[in-house]
Amino acid sequence: MYPARLPEPLSARPKRRILRLALVAGLVDGPIRRTLLGIAQVVMLGELAVNRALDRVEVTD
């Protein structure tokens, strides 16, 4: 039903988005920067949670 693991291009996309968000955050100051860094942190925590859940799933044929 679900693939055992995501293809490489799909699994690499969120990391690039976080990197772009961090680069943009480096260009701005003040509350906007803190907001962007907070969003990037929430995205990274979500990615960690998904990876942990996928590690616990047993794939059956």
RODO-2510 file (C-alpha; in nm, 4 decimals, decimal comma):
residues 61
     n   res          X          Y          Z
     1     m     0,0000     0,0000     0,0000
     2     y     0,2667     0,2547     0,1051
     3     p     0,6204     0,2576    -0,0306
     4     a     0,8840     0,1290     0,2101
     5     r     1,0887     0,4440     0,1576
     6     l     1,0474     0,7634    -0,0387
     7     p     1,2435     0,8148    -0,3593
     8     e     1,5530     1,0278    -0,3085
     9     p     1,4287     1,3458    -0,4832
    10     l     1,1160     1,3587    -0,2633
    11     s     1,3016     1,2960     0,0608
    12     a     1,5562     1,5690    -0,0207
    13     r     1,3003     1,8404    -0,0910
    14     p     1,2120     1,9433     0,2672
    15     k     1,5806     1,9935     0,3507
    16     r     1,6175     2,2323     0,0594
    17     r     1,3082     2,4254     0,1689
    18     i     1,4421     2,4607     0,5214
    19     l     1,7759     2,5765     0,3853
    20     r     1,6061     2,8381     0,1678
    21     l     1,3977     2,9569     0,4627
    22     a     1,7108     2,9903     0,6764
    23     l     1,8846     3,1843     0,3973
    24     v     1,5908     3,4232     0,3689
    25     a     1,5855     3,4617     0,7473
    26     g     1,9487     3,5704     0,7289
    27     l     1,8512     3,8567     0,4987
    28     v     1,5857     4,0100     0,7237
    29     d     1,5922     4,1527     1,0758
    30     g     1,3630     4,1737     1,3732
    31     p     1,0386     3,9891     1,4298
    32     i     1,0150     3,8620     1,0723
    33     r     1,3487     3,6829     1,1132
    34     r     1,2371     3,5206     1,4380
    35     t     0,9120     3,4118     1,2736
    36     l     1,0933     3,2554     0,9775
    37     l     1,3395     3,0753     1,2036
    38     g     1,0485     2,9496     1,4164
    39     i     0,8720     2,8143     1,1090
    40     a     1,1925     2,6416     0,9962
    41     q     1,2279     2,4836     1,3400
    42     v     0,8689     2,3545     1,3364
    43     v     0,9233     2,2078     0,9880
    44     m     1,2401     2,0296     1,1060
    45     l     1,0620     1,8908     1,4130
    46     g     0,7804     1,7661     1,1911
    47     e     1,0312     1,5941     0,9649
    48     l     1,1923     1,4259     1,2659
    49     a     0,8524     1,3066     1,3905
    50     v     0,7645     1,1603     1,0505
    51     n     1,1005     0,9846     1,0239
    52     r     1,0561     0,8380     1,3711
    53     a     0,7073     0,7138     1,2845
    54     l     0,8333     0,5595     0,9605
    55     d     1,1086     0,3811     1,1535
    56     r     0,8433     0,2120     1,3675
    57     v     0,6273     0,0953     1,0760
    58     e     0,6736    -0,2627     0,9646
    59     v     0,6334    -0,3174     0,5938
    60     t     0,4584    -0,6419     0,5019
    61     d     0,4125    -0,7848     0,1545
***
